[in-house]
Amino acid sequence: MIRRFAGVAVTLLVSAAAAPAQTIYPIDRADILAGAKFDFKVEFPDAVDPAKLKVTLNGTDYATAFGQTGSFIAREAGKDQSALLLRDVALGKPGPVSVEVSDGTRSRTLTWAVYDTPARKAKNVILFIGDGMSPAHRAAARILSRGIAEGKSFGKLAIDDMPQMALVATAGSDSIITDSANSASAYATGHKTAVNAMGVYADRTPDPLDDPKVETIVSIAKRRLGLAIGIVTNTEVEDATPAAMIAHTRRRAAYDAIVAQFFDARPDVLMGGGSANFLPKSAAGSKRADDIDYLARFREAGYPLATTAGELNALAAKPETKQLLGLFAAGNMDGVLDRKFLKRGGVTKFPEQPDLTELVQAALTILSKNDSGFFLMVESGLIDKYAHVLDMERAVYDTIMLDNAVRLAKDWAKARGDDTLILVAADHNHPNSLVGTINDDMSTKPNVSLRERVGVYEKAGFPNYPAPDAEGYPSRVDVSRRLAIFSASLPDHYETFRPKLDDPNEPTVKGDAPDTFKANDKYKDVPGVVLRFGNLPAMIGASVHSGEDVILTATGPGSERVHGSMDNTEVFRVMAEALGLGAAK
């Protein structure tokens, strides 16, 4: 009996230790646009004999199928593990592709779907991304900017008033929960990737810049159609969402390398914050690790530089301006609530930051000078950053700003005869919900705990914000009946149930133990504060993303492809089909 169990144990150990099959990039079930470039890589779990390798596509040797022979790496990353790598390959014939790999001992088979596109329908494509924009943000923006009475709003948001709508799944290749890098990369490339990665499949090598690349829509549109390219955000331009339109790295924090890739790609319009990583190390305020001056390099390449709203508008108005670099803050720009009303955050240091609507108007003016058309990505990125720190009012005001920018673009496209595909999406969700109202006069210390002042169901009623101004913003958020938007993911923090009128919220500070966070004592003695223990690991100092589907709305030529339930990689395909990027020339 003992001998039999020992034999079973040995068998289990051998099975557990058996090397896994090969890892192949692009991954199984990848959808690949005909003619789009990508890197093909096979990672073997141990060292293999190249003479025994057999790699085929639909039964044809890979070198014949791709038109080139790959590089065999006998010991990748100095370890007893081999790899086969081909750079910049493409497949021109649509249809299913069966990829078979054998090293003489193990084998693996996976499939790809190569697709082409119909003829071009749209001259231009504008992709709006509300980073982290949840349905709660959209509902709150509608209530504040349009007003509501007796259960009916007094108007629709521009982002909702579009003929096509779909729910979009957001999971990445490594997790059900995505971040802005791999979610934006799915939109930009049509391929899945891992958290923190963009424009690449995250491989096993230590170098974050050598991973197998996939071509972005910006590159394809410029290479095949000669389109002008615009990237607009109110975050740092090096941040994940804007960077994913161009960059190839599995480390989204590689800001210096991302700036270099921006320069190499030369988008016609690049605007947002993040000037600190354009300045040489020796310059005051620089965050670069080297002494390369990218402001000087862009100027030498013919880009005028705008650092204020006035400079932006003046440069955009010049007929000769066909490309522009706009950097309006050292880091992220400030949101609407601080910039227009509270004058907090970074406004004192950068007082002349343009609104997202001004950025979009300037981009449209410049990009539309290209007779071939353009691709423009516009991000309202601070929605996500405010949601992370549980600063709901600031997030909602920036959702209203996104809506204003979309309305501007829709009006612009309508005046041209609707030759432009406009899409509005979140890249991922935040677990926020609008649960009612908070009934609290902030001018006096409440006798009833704030928790008991949360009105739900019929006690919620309707909020009493002032009537919005012409741009849809109420002048005050510290009213006595305000929206109760709560997150389902919470770090340890002191919950005040009140808007932060001094500066953007900081719910946590570094904890006593390494790599931990604790509640920020700044809010400990606020009248009516409620101490709430979090539901996240102590290593997390902010709210986190969630895995629900996000909302996508669309209008214009090619928008009919948007409907029902979609995957985020299909958003790329919608844009590719509208532009005819896979159509035979």
Secondary structure as GFF3:
##gff-version 3
##sequence-region A 1 585
A	DSSP	alpha_helix	2	17	.	.	.	ID=ss1
A	DSSP	beta_strand	23	25	.	.	.	ID=ss2
A	DSSP	beta_strand	30	33	.	.	.	ID=ss3
A	DSSP	beta_strand	38	43	.	.	.	ID=ss4
A	DSSP	three_ten_helix	50	52	.	.	.	ID=ss5
A	DSSP	beta_strand	54	57	.	.	.	ID=ss6
A	DSSP	beta_strand	60	61	.	.	.	ID=ss7
A	DSSP	alpha_helix	62	66	.	.	.	ID=ss8
A	DSSP	beta_strand	71	73	.	.	.	ID=ss9
A	DSSP	three_ten_helix	76	78	.	.	.	ID=ss10
A	DSSP	beta_strand	83	89	.	.	.	ID=ss11
A	DSSP	beta_strand	95	102	.	.	.	ID=ss12
A	DSSP	beta_strand	107	115	.	.	.	ID=ss13
A	DSSP	beta_strand	124	130	.	.	.	ID=ss14
A	DSSP	alpha_helix	135	146	.	.	.	ID=ss15
A	DSSP	beta_strand	148	149	.	.	.	ID=ss16
A	DSSP	beta_strand	152	153	.	.	.	ID=ss17
A	DSSP	beta_strand	164	169	.	.	.	ID=ss18
A	DSSP	alpha_helix	180	189	.	.	.	ID=ss19
A	DSSP	alpha_helix	217	225	.	.	.	ID=ss20
A	DSSP	beta_strand	228	236	.	.	.	ID=ss21
A	DSSP	alpha_helix	240	244	.	.	.	ID=ss22
A	DSSP	alpha_helix	255	265	.	.	.	ID=ss23
A	DSSP	beta_strand	269	273	.	.	.	ID=ss24
A	DSSP	three_ten_helix	275	277	.	.	.	ID=ss25
A	DSSP	alpha_helix	294	300	.	.	.	ID=ss26
A	DSSP	beta_strand	305	306	.	.	.	ID=ss27
A	DSSP	alpha_helix	309	317	.	.	.	ID=ss28
A	DSSP	beta_strand	324	327	.	.	.	ID=ss29
A	DSSP	alpha_helix	336	336	.	.	.	ID=ss30
A	DSSP	pi_helix	337	342	.	.	.	ID=ss31
A	DSSP	alpha_helix	356	367	.	.	.	ID=ss32
A	DSSP	beta_strand	374	380	.	.	.	ID=ss33
A	DSSP	alpha_helix	382	388	.	.	.	ID=ss34
A	DSSP	alpha_helix	392	415	.	.	.	ID=ss35
A	DSSP	beta_strand	420	426	.	.	.	ID=ss36
A	DSSP	beta_strand	432	439	.	.	.	ID=ss37
A	DSSP	three_ten_helix	450	453	.	.	.	ID=ss38
A	DSSP	beta_strand	454	455	.	.	.	ID=ss39
A	DSSP	three_ten_helix	457	459	.	.	.	ID=ss40
A	DSSP	beta_strand	481	487	.	.	.	ID=ss41
A	DSSP	beta_strand	493	495	.	.	.	ID=ss42
A	DSSP	beta_strand	508	510	.	.	.	ID=ss43
A	DSSP	beta_strand	517	519	.	.	.	ID=ss44
A	DSSP	three_ten_helix	521	523	.	.	.	ID=ss45
A	DSSP	beta_strand	530	532	.	.	.	ID=ss46
A	DSSP	beta_strand	550	555	.	.	.	ID=ss47
A	DSSP	three_ten_helix	559	561	.	.	.	ID=ss48
A	DSSP	beta_strand	564	567	.	.	.	ID=ss49
A	DSSP	alpha_helix	568	579	.	.	.	ID=ss50
###
